[in-house]
Amino acid sequence: QVQLVESGGGLVQTGGSLRLSCATSRTIFSISAMGWYRQAPGEQRELVAQITSRDTTNYADSVKGRFTISRDNAKATVYLQMNSLKPEDTAVYYCNSATPWWDFWGQGTQVTVSS
C-alpha cells in the first residue's frame, strides 16, 4: 500500500501563508509527477500545481504568482508554499503521485482562509 502523508494545513487569515508537505517512498517519488489538487465543498477536484521528476512545473491560473511547488528528492517530499491566501483558496488539498502506471492520492488536508 503506497502512502502519501500530507501535513501543513490549517486556518489562516486572508493574505497569510501556509506550506503543505507530502512525503512518500523514494521509489515512488523518484519517477512520479507529484501534484497538489484541491476540492471545495460542492465543487470538483481541480489541479493546483504539479511538478515532474525533471522539475517541470505547472500551475492553475488562479494560483500563479502566489503558490510555489517544489520537491526534495533526498527527503522524497513535495511542498506547496501558499502565499497571499484568499478565502477562495479554502478547500481540502490532496497530494497526488502520478505515472503512466499508477495514480495515488493522499488523505487530504484542510486549508481554511478566513476573510
Protein Blocks (a to p, Z undefined) as FASTA:
>chain_A
ZZdddehiacddehiacdddddddfklmmmpccddddddehiacddfbdcdfkopacddf
klgokaccdddfklopacdddehiafklgccdddddddfkbccddebiaddddZZ
